[in-house]
Amino acid sequence: MNFEARSVGRARIREDQRIVLDHVRLRNEDFTSRKLVQFAAIGSRLVSCRFAGSRIEDAAFGSGLEASEYADCVFDRSRIRFGPGGHARFVGCSFREVDLREWFCFTVELIDCTFSGRLRGAIFNGTVPEEKRALLGRERNEFRGNDFSQMDLVDVAFRTGIDLTRQRLPQDPRYVYLPDAVVALQQARAACVGWDDLELRRSAMALLRNLEYEIEGGQRQLLLRRDDYSSLNQTATERVFALLRNQLHPPS
């Protein structure tokens, strides 16, 4: 384990505010309630380590060119702002009552992890970008058995083939889950075409194009949060979401 200090512009990170784990193996290490400016792990494996109540301003759990793995680690009540997701694998980890931000993952794997609290701004990819496949030796990211049912997912996208049927999702009425997103969006588009109000029709089509982008690359299901689209025409947005909800629960 390497504790370092470095300069960032004119600011200097103190030694007790920065942790870099470089090709280490840790078990039962306790990082509880640490307040860090930076945390980074490179090619490391952590088992049953505790980050409960930690505050991390810039977290890179998968730095470098080699994957880092976290098994049965506890991040409960942590407040973490991520750098790029990098190459990281989390198995059986607990993220209860957390506040996580800006977790943009293209080669991150999540298996049997439990979440509650809030995640603000995230992308999870089901497939590895082509330019990274040779490096990692795989084409897909393993993503299954995760419990998001108690998590507030704000501006969070599941893309490129993550199977949402293998996750527990929020049941809050603010969300709409589309088990067959392609068909749902096609039917919504067909309904919007007939709207007489030109402005509403254009706004609805723009929203549908946005949602159709989410299913490119093989994503079959979508989890949509109504409040994530507050910057768009609200009348059109509400009508589109009503169309999508009615497909799931047709009026009798």
N, C-alpha and C positions, 0 to 999 in steps of 0.2 A: 504494500500500500504506500502510495507516494503522496505526501502533503507538500504543496508548493505554494509559493507566492509569485504573482506576476503583475505586470503593469497592463492596464487596459486604458489606452489614451492617457489621460492625466491621473486616472484613478488607479490605486494599487490594491489588489486583493490580499488581505492578510492571510497568513498561513492557516489559521483556524477557520477560514471561510472558503477554502477550496480543497477538494479531494479529487485526485486522479488515481484510478485503479488500472494499472497497466499489467495485463496478463497475470492476474492473481486469482487465487481460489480462496474464498472466504466462507466460513460456516458459523452461524450464530453471532455474527458481528452486529454490534449495536450502534446504530446511527440515530437513535431516538432523540427527537426534539432538536436536532442540529439545525443551525441557521447558516446556510451556505450561499455564497454568491455563485459558485460553480461546482457542479459534480460531473465527472466524466469517467466512463469505464471503457477499456479497450481490451477485447479478447479475454474477458474475465468471466468467472462463474461464481455467483453468490447463492448460497443455500441457507434458508431459514434466517435471513438477516432482517433486521428491524429498522425501518425508517419512519416509524409512527411519530406523528406530530412534527415532522421535519418541514423546513421552509427552504426551498431551493429556487433561486432566481433564474438559473440557467442550467438545465439538466440535460446531459447527453448520455443516455443509458447505453447507447450503442455506437460509440465513437470508433474511428479507425476503420480498417478494412476487414476485421474479424468480428464475428458475432459475440456478444456478451449474453449470458443467460442468468435469469433470476428464477429460482425455484422455491416455492413456499415462503416467499418474502412478504413482509407486512409493511404497507404504506398508509395505514389508516390515519385519518386526520391530517394528512400531509397537504401542503400547499406547494405545488410544483409548476413552474413555467418551463416548458421544454425548449431545447434547441431542436434541430432536425432529429427525427426519431432514430435514424441510423439503423444499425444491424443489432437488433435486440430480440430476445425471446423471453416471455414471461409465462411461467407454468405454475398454476395453483397459487397465485399471489392474491393478496387481499388489499383492495383499495376502497375501504369503507370511510364514509364521511370526508371525502377528499374535495379539494378544489384544484383541478388540473387545467392547464391552459396551453394552447398552441402545440398540440401533439400531432405533427404531420408525419405520418408513417408510410413508407413505401416498402420497407423490408423488415417490419416488425411483426412478430408472431405473438398471439395471445391464446392461451389454452387454459380453460377451467379457472379463470380469474373472476373475482367477485367485486362489483363496483357499487358504491352509493355516494351521493353528493352531487357534484357538478363537474362536467367536462365542457370547456368552452373553446371551440375552434379545433377541429381534428379531422384528419383524413386517415382511413385505414384501407390498405390495399390487399386484395386477395391474391394478386399475382405480382411476382417480382419484375421490375422493369427489365427489359431485355438486356440493357447494357450492364446489369449487375448479376445476371444469371450465372455466367461462367465463374465469377468471383465467389458466389455463395453456393454454387453447385445445386441449385434448385430453381424451379420455375414458379412455385406457389408458396405463399405464406400460410402456415397452419393457423387457423383461426376458428376455434370451436369451443363449446361448453362454457362460454362466458355469460355471467349474469349481470345485465345492465338494467334489470327491472326497477331498481331503486335509484337510477342515475338520471340526472337532468342533462340531456345531450343537446347542447346549444351549438348550432352550426357544425354538426358532426356528419361526415359523409362516409358511408361504407361503399367501396368501389371495387371494380374489376374482379367480381366473382366471389365475394364473401357470402357464404351461405347463412342468411339470417335465420333460417329455420333451425340452425344449430346453436343459437344464442337465446337467452331470455331477454326480452325487450320490454321497455316501459309500456304500461297499459293506460297511462294518463290520456284523457281525451284530447289533449293538445297535440298528440301524435296520430298520424295515420300510417298504418302498415299496409303495404301493397304486396301481397304474396306473389302476384304475377304482374310486375310493373309494366311490362311491354303492353300487355292487353289493356290494363287499366288506363294508361296514358293514351293509347289509340282511341279508346272509347270516349275519354274526356275530350280529346281533340275533335272527334266527330260531332260531339254535342256543341262545342264552342263555335264551330263553323257556322251554325245556324243562328247565332245571336245577332240581333238587329243593331245593337249599339256598337258602332265601329271602334270607339276607344276601348270599350270593355273587351271586345273581341281581340284587338291587337295586344292588350295587356295580358289577356289569358293565354294567347299563343306564345308570348314571350316567356311567361312562366312555364308553360309546357315544354318549350325548347330547353329551358334551364333544367327541368326534371329529366328530359330525354338524354341530356348530356350525362346525367348520373348513371344511366343504364348502359352507356357505351362501355365496351371492354368486357362485357359478359355479366354485369350485375343483374340478377333476376328479380330480387326483391328490393324494395325501398322502405326505409323508415323516415317519414317526413314530420318535421315539427313546424306547426303553423306559424309560430312567432318568428321563425328564421326568415320569413319573407315579408317583413314589415315595411321594407323600403319600396315595395311594389304597390301598384294600384290595389287598394284593400278590398274594394267591391269585387273586382275581378278575381282576386286571390281567394276570397271567401267563397265565391261561386265555384271556382275550380275545386277547392277542397271539399265543398258539398257534393260535387259530382263524384269525386273519388270515394268519399264516405258512403254515398248511396250505392256504389257498386259493391261495397263490402256488406252493406246492410240495406238492401233494396226496400223501399216502402211497401207495406202490405196493401 
